[in-house]
Amino acid sequence: MLLVGDQLPEGSVYRLLAEHGGALFGDEYFVDLFKRSTLGRPTVPARVVATVMLLQAYEGVSDGEACDRLTFDLRWKAAASLTVGAEAFHPTVLVGMRNRLRKSDRPRRLFDDVNTSARAAGLLRGRRRVIDSTPLFDAVATQDTVIQVRAAIRKVLATADRADPALAGAVRAALTRDDDYATLGKPPCDWDDPKAREALVDALVRDAYAALAVLDGHELDGPLAQAGELLGLVAGQDVEAGEDGVFRIA
């Protein structure tokens, strides 16, 4: 609470995390999620990632918005015990962490642990739980996945155009969506229609896998290799194929 001190409201989740986050989310908090990882644990401290995920669920914001708030909102910085000048991490860190948590023995650990602390601090008497996991694992995931997968396909195409135009042409020929991937942002969709959202996710993931299939077998290096790795990451996280073969948000 070095940044705003007593200005954080008493009884707020921001103050709770600022005062107890260090004890709740030590360096080893997520160690079990990376036992099988050849790359080791991420460089972002466990307390910072945990705080962002909790506040993301609390405020119901997207991955990108959560990282922006960590950069510009002093309440988020205080809750995560960061200095004013600290920068946020890339939103894909949240994508990967959600996927690892879902497969772990304690997928709800963040919410269970912070609510236990809130109860011990007397913040839950006669009130609902401070944080619920629904916004994090449901509402946030679809639009973030759509934006990230589409942006990663766009990056592969733009990078291949500069590095290997023939390969870029082959990737474009493999894509089936009516989209030139030339602009940023969310593609058109009736976001209130579950079937429309499902169809969009399925089509985007299929385009991502088609692009990766073209890249497979080529000797990639530099920015193009990095773009391919990013596409593989975002296309393989938060999404799974159902028994009917349709790709949906996990």
Disulfide bonds with the S-S distance in Angstrom:
none
